[in-house]
């Protein structure tokens, strides 16, 4: 896939990227990570790349002076399914359009969730207010307690 980014393509904050990749390679990634920064800084892209490195079926390690760095192949089934989430605005638009086709009583209880891989759940801000809603958080909490379907982890 030519549009699939790699860690080498990621520009900026190389120290944090190396630290995340080293944690993936050593199996020592914390249970939660908060990435913050301005819009367009690459938080979502970096999150998807780390997710691919965690769930890659052919997980690779790249030698580095400070220790091996985790990476992903970009070609296995897990990587390609996670990469389908790269175009988040289009996926959110499709989810909102599907919600609009529901009955009025069901619209209120239906939240926007993106899931292109069974072990990866993306909670985008719910339009039109662009807030993460309580229903989305409840769904996330519900999925936390189940085992992964295909991979070694849930993200």
HELIX and SHEET records of a PDB file:
HELIX    1   1 UNK A    7  UNK A    9  5                                   3    
HELIX    2   2 UNK A   14  UNK A   25  1                                  12    
HELIX    3   3 UNK A   43  UNK A   55  1                                  13    
HELIX    4   4 UNK A   77  UNK A   83  1                                   7    
HELIX    5   5 UNK A   84  UNK A   86  5                                   3    
HELIX    6   6 UNK A   88  UNK A  100  1                                  13    
HELIX    7   7 UNK A  104  UNK A  107  1                                   4    
HELIX    8   8 UNK A  134  UNK A  144  1                                  11    
SHEET    1   A 2 UNK A  60  UNK A  62  0                                        
SHEET    2   A 2 UNK A  69  UNK A  71 -1                                        
SHEET    1   B 2 UNK A 114  UNK A 117  0                                        
SHEET    2   B 2 UNK A 120  UNK A 122 -1                                        
END                                                                             
